[in-house]
Amino acid sequence: MPQRIGSVSSAHKKVTPLPSLYGRLLYEFTAERPDELSVAAGDSVIICAHHEHEWFIGKCLDKIGEPGLIPVSYVQLFDIATKVPYKEPAAVVIEREKLPTVDDWKALKNKHKASARAVGSLALQQNGNGNGNGSLADLSRSSSLATRTQELVDPYATDATVESFASTRGKYWYLVRVLLSNGHVRSLCRYYEDFFNFHQLVLNTWPREGDKKREIPYIPGPVVEVTEKLCHLRMNDFDNYLKRLLELPDYISRSVLVNSFFDIMEGDQEFPDQYAIPSTRITPQRDPPIMSFLNNNNNDQVALQQAQLQRPIPTVTAITTITKGVCDFNG
């Protein structure tokens, strides 16, 4: 067990967004201090920073709560792109991937808190006395890209159901059926990586709702080996995740960011109503994205850039009406 460190003060310097690592706990660790993180063997964590290669600052992927300290020797680091464990010692991976120190990580958090206070002050000025009578869209256009994540979109998603999962070109994906406020219906192909990256953006955009108020639902963390049984469990988790997300207040559920998840991408389709959905099968026409971690809080500008997806006109492909469960594994 490494020697426990004292409270770490924030460094006062300019810090750009910092890289993260993905890890899985080899052993159970019980926190003995408020700044430590209790974890169980097998838990998946985002590694945000390190202290002298002996302690990690980690945050659980599938649990709600604040980041905390975990011994480096308790964590197996993985390559997030290939899902393969790193063979090198943790110190080598930390240096190669340029994982920030705790001081740098704390400095970045403080920088974003200061930025959030500045945006809040500007909002009060734009709205007069701060009673909320001003136009949020006008505020976003006149202030910064960061505040645009708070715009309300129309039409917006009113209900979403994860109906099935399938495999195409060796990659599992999920069929998401979305009902819009204008009555239209969308059939969407979404990979696990789509859910994961989207969830990272949501947590970074609304950290208070995610960590403090615990309103943001969570998704299961990534695993090395994906099985049909696991996909079935994930299908139910994702279905619950989307439904709970759309039940949140309008500033979240009707935001640009949340509704960007339901945008039309290659292979997706939109219909005027549920009765216009053909009976043939839809398949994704794109590869899954690379999973990425956002190691910074209140990074609304990054969230907005991620949310403004390209919206190619979908090709007319066949889709199917599929009941909840496995729909096809011939891809």
C-alpha positions in Angstrom: 0.0 0.0 0.0 1.5 3.4 -0.9 1.9 6.1 1.7 -1.3 8.2 1.9 -0.9 11.7 0.6 -2.0 14.9 2.3 -4.6 17.3 0.9 -3.4 18.6 -2.4 -3.6 22.3 -3.1 -4.5 23.7 -6.5 -1.8 25.0 -8.7 -2.4 28.5 -10.1 -1.5 28.1 -13.7 -3.2 27.8 -17.1 -4.1 24.2 -17.9 -5.6 22.8 -21.1 -7.9 19.8 -21.2 -6.0 16.8 -20.0 -5.9 13.1 -21.0 -7.5 10.3 -19.1 -7.0 6.5 -18.8 -9.4 3.6 -18.4 -8.8 1.0 -15.7 -10.4 -1.9 -13.9 -9.9 -2.7 -10.2 -7.9 -5.9 -9.4 -8.7 -5.8 -5.7 -11.2 -4.2 -3.4 -10.2 -1.0 -1.8 -11.9 0.6 1.2 -11.5 4.3 1.7 -10.1 5.4 5.0 -10.3 9.1 4.3 -12.8 11.4 2.7 -10.6 12.0 -0.4 -10.3 8.3 -1.1 -12.6 6.2 -3.3 -14.1 2.9 -2.1 -14.2 0.4 -5.0 -14.8 -3.3 -5.5 -12.7 -5.8 -7.5 -13.9 -5.6 -11.1 -15.2 -2.0 -11.0 -14.4 0.1 -14.1 -12.9 3.6 -13.5 -11.8 6.6 -15.4 -8.3 7.6 -14.3 -8.1 11.4 -14.2 -4.7 12.0 -12.6 -1.9 10.5 -10.5 0.3 11.4 -7.5 3.9 10.4 -7.9 2.9 7.2 -9.7 1.5 5.7 -6.5 -2.0 7.0 -6.3 -4.6 7.6 -9.0 -7.5 10.0 -9.0 -10.3 7.8 -10.2 -14.1 8.0 -10.9 -16.4 5.0 -11.2 -18.0 4.6 -14.6 -21.1 2.8 -13.4 -21.6 4.4 -10.1 -22.6 8.0 -9.1 -20.2 9.9 -6.9 -17.2 12.1 -6.7 -13.7 11.1 -7.8 -11.2 9.9 -5.2 -7.8 8.4 -4.6 -7.1 4.7 -5.5 -3.7 2.9 -5.2 -2.0 2.6 -8.5 -1.1 -1.1 -7.8 -4.8 -1.9 -7.4 -5.7 -0.9 -11.0 -5.2 -2.7 -14.3 -4.9 -0.1 -17.1 -6.5 -0.8 -20.5 -6.1 0.7 -24.0 -9.5 2.2 -24.4 -9.4 1.8 -28.2 -8.5 -1.9 -28.3 -9.8 -3.0 -24.9 -6.5 -4.8 -24.4 -4.7 -4.5 -21.0 -1.4 -2.6 -21.1 1.6 -4.9 -20.5 3.9 -2.1 -19.4 4.2 -1.0 -15.8 1.7 1.7 -14.8 4.5 4.3 -14.5 5.4 3.8 -18.1 1.8 4.1 -19.3 1.3 7.3 -17.2 4.4 9.0 -18.7 3.6 7.9 -22.3 -0.1 8.9 -22.1 0.9 12.1 -20.3 -1.6 11.6 -17.5 -1.7 14.8 -15.5 -0.6 15.1 -11.9 -3.1 15.8 -9.1 -1.9 19.4 -9.0 -2.6 19.9 -12.7 -5.9 18.2 -12.5 -7.0 20.3 -9.6 -5.9 23.5 -11.4 -8.0 22.6 -14.4 -11.1 22.0 -12.2 -10.6 25.4 -10.6 -10.2 27.1 -13.9 -13.5 25.7 -15.1 -15.2 26.7 -11.9 -14.0 30.2 -12.4 -15.2 30.1 -16.0 -18.6 28.9 -14.9 -18.9 31.7 -12.4 -18.1 34.2 -15.2 -20.7 32.7 -17.5 -23.3 32.9 -14.7 -22.5 36.5 -14.0 -22.9 37.3 -17.7 -26.3 35.5 -17.7 -27.5 37.8 -14.9 -26.4 40.9 -16.8 -28.2 39.7 -19.9 -31.4 38.9 -18.0 -31.5 42.2 -16.1 -32.2 41.2 -12.5 -31.5 37.5 -13.0 -35.2 36.5 -12.6 -35.1 34.3 -15.7 -37.2 36.5 -17.9 -34.5 36.9 -20.6 -34.2 34.7 -23.7 -31.9 31.8 -23.2 -31.3 31.5 -26.9 -30.3 35.2 -27.1 -28.0 34.8 -24.1 -26.3 31.9 -25.8 -25.7 33.8 -29.0 -24.3 36.8 -27.2 -22.1 35.1 -24.7 -20.2 32.0 -25.6 -20.5 28.6 -27.2 -20.6 27.1 -23.7 -24.1 28.4 -22.9 -25.5 27.0 -26.2 -25.8 23.6 -24.6 -28.7 25.1 -22.6 -30.8 26.0 -25.7 -34.1 24.2 -26.1 -34.7 22.4 -29.4 -37.9 21.8 -31.3 -38.8 19.2 -32.4 -37.4 17.2 -29.5 -37.5 13.6 -28.3 -40.4 12.8 -26.1 -39.9 9.1 -25.7 -37.1 6.6 -26.6 -37.1 2.8 -26.5 -34.2 0.5 -27.1 -36.0 -2.3 -28.9 -33.3 -4.8 -29.8 -29.7 -5.4 -30.4 -27.9 -7.0 -33.3 -24.4 -7.5 -34.8 -23.2 -6.0 -38.1 -19.7 -6.5 -39.4 -18.7 -8.1 -36.0 -19.9 -5.1 -34.0 -22.9 -5.2 -31.7 -25.4 -2.3 -31.9 -28.8 -1.3 -30.5 -32.0 -0.3 -32.3 -33.4 2.9 -30.7 -36.9 4.0 -31.6 -37.5 7.7 -30.9 -40.8 9.6 -30.8 -40.4 13.3 -31.5 -42.6 16.1 -30.3 -43.9 16.7 -33.9 -45.2 13.1 -34.1 -42.4 11.8 -36.3 -40.6 8.6 -35.5 -36.9 7.8 -35.9 -35.2 4.4 -36.1 -31.6 4.8 -35.0 -28.6 2.5 -34.9 -26.4 3.2 -31.8 -23.3 1.4 -30.7 -22.1 1.1 -27.1 -19.5 3.7 -27.9 -22.2 6.2 -28.9 -23.9 5.8 -25.5 -20.5 6.0 -23.7 -19.3 9.2 -25.4 -22.7 10.8 -25.1 -22.9 10.0 -21.4 -19.4 11.5 -20.8 -20.6 14.8 -22.4 -23.8 14.8 -20.3 -21.8 14.4 -17.1 -19.3 17.1 -18.1 -22.1 19.5 -19.1 -24.2 19.0 -15.9 -21.7 17.9 -13.2 -24.0 19.2 -10.4 -26.9 17.1 -11.6 -24.6 14.1 -12.1 -22.5 14.1 -8.9 -24.3 16.4 -6.4 -28.0 16.0 -7.1 -27.6 12.5 -8.6 -30.3 13.2 -11.2 -28.3 11.9 -14.3 -28.7 8.2 -14.8 -25.7 6.0 -15.4 -24.6 3.5 -18.0 -22.6 0.3 -17.5 -18.8 0.6 -18.0 -16.9 -0.8 -20.9 -15.7 -4.4 -20.8 -13.0 -6.3 -22.8 -15.2 -9.2 -24.0 -18.7 -8.4 -25.2 -21.2 -11.3 -25.3 -24.8 -11.8 -26.4 -25.8 -12.1 -22.8 -24.1 -8.9 -21.9 -25.8 -7.1 -24.8 -29.2 -8.2 -23.5 -28.4 -6.7 -20.1 -27.1 -3.5 -21.7 -30.2 -3.2 -23.8 -32.3 -2.9 -20.7 -29.8 -0.6 -19.1 -29.8 1.7 -22.1 -33.6 1.7 -22.4 -33.9 2.8 -18.8 -31.1 5.3 -19.2 -32.8 7.1 -22.2 -36.2 7.1 -20.6 -34.9 8.6 -17.3 -32.9 11.2 -19.2 -36.0 12.3 -21.1 -37.9 12.7 -17.8 -35.4 15.2 -16.5 -36.3 19.0 -16.6 -36.5 20.7 -20.0 -33.1 22.4 -19.7 -31.6 18.9 -19.9 -34.2 16.8 -21.8 -34.8 19.4 -24.5 -31.2 20.6 -24.7 -29.1 20.6 -27.9 -26.8 18.1 -26.4 -29.3 15.5 -25.3 -31.3 15.7 -28.5 -28.1 15.4 -30.6 -28.0 11.7 -29.5 -31.2 11.3 -31.5 -29.9 13.0 -34.7 -30.0 11.1 -38.0 -26.7 9.5 -38.8 -25.7 7.1 -41.6 -28.2 4.2 -41.7 -30.8 5.9 -39.5 -34.2 6.8 -40.8 -37.2 9.1 -40.0 -40.9 8.5 -40.7 -43.9 10.8 -40.4 -45.5 8.4 -37.9 -45.2 4.9 -36.4 -47.6 3.5 -39.1 -45.2 4.5 -41.9 -42.3 2.3 -40.5 -41.6 -0.5 -43.0 -41.2 -4.1 -42.0 -37.7 -4.6 -43.2 -34.5 -4.4 -41.2 -32.4 -1.3 -40.6 -28.6 -1.6 -40.2 -25.9 0.9 -39.4 -23.9 2.3 -42.3 -21.0 3.6 -40.2 -18.3 2.2 -37.9 -18.5 2.7 -34.1 -16.8 5.8 -32.8 -13.7 5.7 -30.6 -14.5 5.9 -27.0 -13.1 9.0 -25.4 -12.9 10.4 -21.8 -13.4 14.0 -21.0 -11.1 14.8 -18.1 -12.5 18.2 -17.3 -15.6 19.7 -15.7 -18.1 22.2 -17.2 -16.6 21.7 -20.6 -19.7 22.9 -22.4 -17.9 24.1 -25.5 -16.5 20.6 -26.1 -20.0 19.2 -25.5 -21.5 21.6 -28.0 -19.0 20.8 -30.7 -19.6 17.0 -30.1 -23.4 17.7 -30.2 -23.3 19.5 -33.6 -23.2 16.3 -35.6 -23.2 16.1 -39.3 -26.7 15.1 -40.5 -26.4 13.3 -43.9 -29.6 12.5 -45.7 -30.3 8.9 -44.9 -30.4 6.4 -47.7 -33.6 4.5 -48.3 -32.7 1.2 -46.7 -34.9 -1.5 -45.4 -35.8 -1.7 -41.7 -37.8 -4.2 -39.7 -40.3 -4.1 -36.9 -38.4 -5.9 -34.2 -39.7 -7.0 -30.8 -37.5 -6.5 -27.7 -34.6 -8.9 -28.0 -32.1 -10.2 -30.4 -32.9 -9.3 -34.0 -30.0 -10.5 -36.2 -26.5 -11.9 -35.7 -25.6 -12.7 -39.3 -23.7 -9.4 -39.9 
